[in-house]
Amino acid sequence: MKKFIAGNWKMNGSLAANEKLVHELLDRVGRPSCDVAVCVPCPYLSQLQSLLGDQRLIALGAQNVSQHESGAYTGDVSAAMLREFGVRYAIVGHSERRQHQAETDTNVAIKAKRALEAGITPIVCVGETQRERDEGLTDYIVRRQLAAVVHLVGPCISEIVLAYEPVWAIGTGKTATPEQAQQVHAILRKQLQAATEKAHTIRILYGGSMNASNAATLMTQPDIDGGLIGGASLKADDFLAIIGAAK
Ligand code: PEP
């Protein structure tokens, strides 16, 4: 399966910084052996759509999508709106949103469904906190988070991208070991196998302090099909090195 590297810029960037970063990426990315996307803040979608143009090496993604189709939801951005800006992927259920915006498993599942209905691939994030890991709840938490999405989208589950992002590894510099990550990825793959015959085609990304030095080893694991990259996606050298490691 072709690997997938997605950058999550989070709430970072400026018109000038984005232009510099995207030019560097496009100039130096060559012919990557993996799929690549950058998930950017909504105000920059138009700028990114124009910077990325017609090339097919780097796709455009968003970091969230409304669970509603349209109407009186001040501040929300619908899947159909994202689609108008050429968005191909939308992160849903990032732990920062589960934590700070109190998004529940059900909210996340509805968002995944809305994205799919609009022809956008949701990158569904699941992951446990340090406390949950310490209490031996990792498998239960990630399975519960994924189950909500499987339940709502049914057979369309084969069209998602899944990302295992242990909360304790996000932005902390503490990466899961390849064995720790593989163990959870295998559990998620098994859960997907119970839901669809196409489970082997669903990409399961690892996210959490993935960087140029640990990316290659993480991606040698059998069920790690790429990475969701936060901090390191903001630096062209680092992001390009990770893309280069995804063979
Ligand atoms: C993320 O925000 O999805 C993430 C993985 O962040 P970082 O790579 O900075 O840990």
Residues whose N, C-alpha, C, O or C-beta is under 5 A from the ligand:
A	BS01	PEP	N8 A169 I170 G171 T172 G207 G208 S209 M210 L228 I229 G230 G231 A232
